[in-house]
Amino acid sequence: MRRTRAGTDLVVLAWLVAALASCSRSPEPRLVLYTSADDALARDVIDAFQAETGIRVDLATDTEATKTTGLVERLIREAPRPRADVWWSSEVLGTMRLAREGVLAPMESLPDWPLRDETWLGFAQRARVIAYSGSRVKDPPRSLSALTESTWTRRVGMARPRFGTTRGHMAVLVEAWGPEAFEAWLEALVENGLLLYDGNAAVVRAIAQGEIDVGLTDTDDVWAAVRNRWDVRLTTEVIEREDPSGWTGFGTLLIPNTVAIVKGAPNEPEARRFVEFLVSAPNERRMADSDSRNIPVREAVRAEYPNLVPDEVSSIDLNVMLEFEELAMEICDRVLD
C-alpha cells in the first residue's frame, strides 16, 4: 500500500516531537552513598532526604563486624576513579584515615561547625558506655579499671578491637594512659577472664543471654536492647583522680558520626546537599528521636535532649585516634590473640 505525502509528514513530525521530548528530559538527580551507619537509621534518613529534595540515593553498606574498615578500604581502592559521592561513617577513625590518604574533598560547607576537620563534619554522637545486666548487677562498675577486679571475673566482654568504635577507643586509651599502662590493663582483663565478641551488638546480646554481666559498647546498641525488652542497662565512665595503676578515668568518650564528600565525586552538587541535610538541626533531632538516640552536636538542639548527655564527658581530642591507632593494635594483637 502506498503512503501519502501527508501521512509521511505526520510520521516524521511525531518522531521529531518524541525525540525532542526525550532530549529535554534531564537525568534523574542522584548520588551514591557509602555508609557504615546502622541500616535502619540510614534508610530513615535517606527516605527523608529523598522526599525533601527529589534526589535519589544509591546505598552501599557492609557487615556489622567489618563495615567501617571494609568500606574505607574500598574507597581507597576506588580513589583513582571514584564511584561514591558521600562517605557517612558511624565513627571517626576511618574518616580520619581517608582524609590522610587524600580520598576526601575539602569541606567548604558550614565553616563554623563546632565539630569538624578540613575534609569532614562530625554530628549525632554516640557514647562509649559500660553495659550491664539490670537483674544480675546491682552496683555496676563506673570505671575501666574496675573491670579488672575479681568481682567481675569471667563476667566482662568487649568487641574485638580490630574493627569499629572499639578500635578508636583503644587508641584513645594508649594516648591517655601510655602504652605500658594500657598493655597492663589489657593483660589484667585477660587474666580476669575477658571474653571477646564480633561487634558491640554481640556484646549487648551476650549480656542479655547471660554469657556475661558487663561489657564495653556504644549507647545505640544498649538502646536497641532496651527496645527489644532485653535485661540490659548502661552506666557511664566517671572522671577520677589519679589512679595508682595508671588507669585513671577520664570521663565518657563521645564518638560522632562523620560525613565527607569523596574527592572527584561524580555528583558533587547533590553530595553537598546531602551533607547539609545530614547535619541540619531537623536531622539531628531525627537521629536523637530515633532508636539510636544519637546526641546532637548543636548546643541548642542538644539542650532539648538532656537525658541523652552523659554527666561527665571526656575532653580528649579525637585526633589522637589516628596517631595512636597502629600502636594500640600492635598491643591488642600481642595481648588478645
Secondary structure as UniProt FT lines:
FT   HELIX           5..24
FT   STRAND          30..35
FT   HELIX           39..53
FT   STRAND          56..60
FT   TURN            64..66
FT   HELIX           67..78
FT   TURN            79..80
FT   STRAND          86..89
FT   HELIX           93..100
FT   TURN            101..102
FT   TURN            111..112
FT   STRAND          121..133
FT   TURN            134..136
FT   HELIX           145..148
FT   HELIX           150..152
FT   TURN            153..154
FT   STRAND          156..159
FT   TURN            161..162
FT   HELIX           164..177
FT   HELIX           179..191
FT   TURN            192..193
FT   STRAND          195..197
FT   HELIX           200..208
FT   TURN            209..210
FT   STRAND          214..218
FT   HELIX           219..227
FT   TURN            228..229
FT   STRAND          232..235
FT   TURN            244..245
FT   STRAND          254..262
FT   TURN            263..264
FT   TURN            266..267
FT   HELIX           268..278
FT   HELIX           281..289
FT   TURN            291..292
FT   HELIX           299..302
FT   TURN            303..304
FT   HELIX           306..308
FT   TURN            318..319
FT   HELIX           320..336
//
